[in-house]
């Protein structure tokens, strides 16, 4: 299950782990104009852990979910392959 909310300065996607026996904490993805942050509560420390990704890193991650093992690089359509 997930939710999508539009805030003043970001779109927030929350992923809720509701399909496994050992539930993980919710993951919040905050999509800003300049970056994307991923946050999750660490129950061992009771602190929220946060990572920041560029939009190109998110694009690469999304593509990687459907690709086999290997090394990949996106090229712009107007660039010639060398």
Secondary structure, DSSP 4 states (H G I P E B T S, - for coil): -EEEEE-SS-EEEEE---SSSSPPPPEEEEE-SS-EEEEEEETTTTEEEEEEE-HHHHHHHHHHTTS-SS------TTSPP-
